[in-house]
Amino acid sequence: MSKKKISFVIGSLTAGGAERVVSTLSNQLMVKYEVHIIILTKCEPFYKLDKNIKLFHCREDFLPSSNIFQAIKTNYALYKSIYTYLKNNHIDLVIGFITSVNILTILASRKIKIPCIISERIFPEKYDIEIQWAILRKLLYRKANYLVVQTNDIREQFKTIINYDRIFILKNPIATELTEARNKEYKKENIILNIGRLTNQKAQDLLIKAFANVENHDWKLMIVGHGEKQNEYEELIKSLKLDNKILLIGQTKDIAQLYNKSKIFAFTSKFEGSPNALIEAMHFGLSCVSTDCPTGPSELIHDGDNGFLIPIGNQKKLESRISNLMLDEKLRDKFGTNAMKSVIPYEARLVTKEWIQLFEKLLN
């Protein structure tokens, strides 16, 4: 009996949370389905993909639109490319990721009359999108079969534009290769780790300033990621004379090694969907301190039991909690042990089962 064909649609497969989720799910789902991934712009996948996954790109290069007419023309071409691929490859079910892609996916799926699931990956109230996409989201999301979100707070945000009983909360899966690379015997170093794009949303400047104010003589702060704040943060680190203690190390594929050897994970976001990096850090048994931002951290961390939660933007509290963890090995061990237990439901095989249940509602 031939496998049902499913296709994810996403902007790209560069480094990022949604990209990690699509890659992890695709690898897991290969056992049961023939998996395709449509990306808008050609790129080398950052995360490992099973060799049997069929990858298709709509265009060779990303060309930003200079006016509304060009934007319409570009998005029509993308819609047509998605629709043609789905039709020619006899896809049975399509899954869109992130707003603009979701809208193109809904339009393409409706034209060829196949089931469509869309997925939002961030707290919409805090995330500005262009007005035309906001209008289209309001008009078209109800035409999808299901909307997948990661937290109840995000679900509440969307209940005005799509029926509540068609919005499902599914966790972000922890990549299998990370689970396999986890090593409890790895020699730990005095490292505070942060992972995320260098953007205003992730607010790493708060962490840099906090680290500068604590007793850090035998500790290092390592920040993984890149983004528009790179130069600003480099200047801030220089001004604090901490070039040898705070390292901006860009992107790395060997993230497991950093999780294995770090002792503390510090997360300073202003808003999220469900933070992959925090979930992964807890999975590796790091002791974590995170802002209580919308949404995700408060569903992961029970303050004082498996980590610390602090108010958004509160540098003094961040300094206090980092100091607590740097000085108290027993507290770090307690948080790490409890953190690992609390994120077991996020392991890839368990999350994939939930996605399969949703698919089967539409495929049968």
Rosetta blueprint (number, residue, H / E / L):
1 M L
2 S L
3 K L
4 K L
5 K E
6 I E
7 S E
8 F E
9 V E
10 I E
11 G L
12 S L
13 L L
14 T L
15 A L
16 G L
17 G H
18 A H
19 E H
20 R H
21 V H
22 V H
23 S H
24 T H
25 L H
26 S H
27 N H
28 Q H
29 L H
30 M L
31 V L
32 K L
33 Y L
34 E E
35 V E
36 H E
37 I E
38 I E
39 I E
40 L E
41 T E
42 K L
43 C L
44 E L
45 P L
46 F L
47 Y L
48 K L
49 L L
50 D L
51 K L
52 N L
53 I L
54 K E
55 L E
56 F E
57 H E
58 C E
59 R E
60 E L
61 D L
62 F L
63 L L
64 P L
65 S L
66 S L
67 N L
68 I H
69 F H
70 Q H
71 A H
72 I H
73 K H
74 T H
75 N H
76 Y H
77 A H
78 L H
79 Y H
80 K H
81 S H
82 I H
83 Y H
84 T H
85 Y H
86 L H
87 K H
88 N H
89 N L
90 H L
91 I L
92 D L
93 L E
94 V E
95 I E
96 G E
97 F E
98 I L
99 T H
100 S H
101 V H
102 N H
103 I H
104 L H
105 T H
106 I H
107 L H
108 A H
109 S H
110 R H
111 K H
112 I H
113 K L
114 I L
115 P L
116 C E
117 I E
118 I E
119 S E
120 E L
121 R L
122 I L
123 F L
124 P H
125 E H
126 K H
127 Y L
128 D L
129 I L
130 E L
131 I H
132 Q H
133 W H
134 A H
135 I H
136 L H
137 R H
138 K H
139 L H
140 L H
141 Y H
142 R H
143 K H
144 A L
145 N L
146 Y E
147 L E
148 V E
149 V E
150 Q L
151 T L
152 N H
153 D H
154 I H
155 R H
156 E H
157 Q H
158 F H
159 K L
160 T L
161 I L
162 I L
163 N L
164 Y H
165 D H
166 R H
167 I E
168 F E
169 I E
170 L L
171 K L
172 N L
173 P L
174 I E
175 A L
176 T H
177 E H
178 L H
179 T H
180 E H
181 A H
182 R L
183 N L
184 K L
185 E L
186 Y L
187 K L
188 K L
189 E L
190 N L
191 I E
192 I E
193 L E
194 N E
195 I E
196 G L
197 R L
198 L L
199 T L
200 N L
201 Q L
202 K L
203 A L
204 Q H
205 D H
206 L H
207 L H
208 I H
209 K H
210 A H
211 F H
212 A H
213 N H
214 V L
215 E L
216 N L
217 H L
218 D L
219 W L
220 K E
221 L E
222 M E
223 I E
224 V E
225 G E
226 H L
227 G L
228 E L
229 K L
230 Q H
231 N H
232 E H
233 Y H
234 E H
235 E H
236 L H
237 I H
238 K H
239 S H
240 L L
241 K L
242 L L
243 D L
244 N L
245 K L
246 I E
247 L E
248 L E
249 I L
250 G E
251 Q L
252 T L
253 K L
254 D L
255 I H
256 A H
257 Q H
258 L H
259 Y H
260 N H
261 K H
262 S L
263 K L
264 I E
265 F E
266 A E
267 F E
268 T L
269 S L
270 K L
271 F L
272 E L
273 G L
274 S L
275 P L
276 N H
277 A H
278 L H
279 I H
280 E H
281 A H
282 M H
283 H H
284 F L
285 G L
286 L L
287 S E
288 C E
289 V E
290 S E
291 T E
292 D L
293 C L
294 P L
295 T L
296 G L
297 P H
298 S H
299 E H
300 L H
301 I L
302 H L
303 D E
304 G L
305 D L
306 N L
307 G E
308 F E
309 L E
310 I E
311 P L
312 I L
313 G L
314 N L
315 Q H
316 K H
317 K H
318 L H
319 E H
320 S H
321 R H
322 I H
323 S H
324 N H
325 L H
326 M H
327 L H
328 D L
329 E H
330 K H
331 L H
332 R H
333 D H
334 K H
335 F H
336 G H
337 T H
338 N H
339 A H
340 M H
341 K H
342 S H
343 V L
344 I H
345 P H
346 Y H
347 E E
348 A H
349 R H
350 L H
351 V H
352 T H
353 K H
354 E H
355 W H
356 I H
357 Q H
358 L H
359 F H
360 E H
361 K H
362 L H
363 L H
364 N L
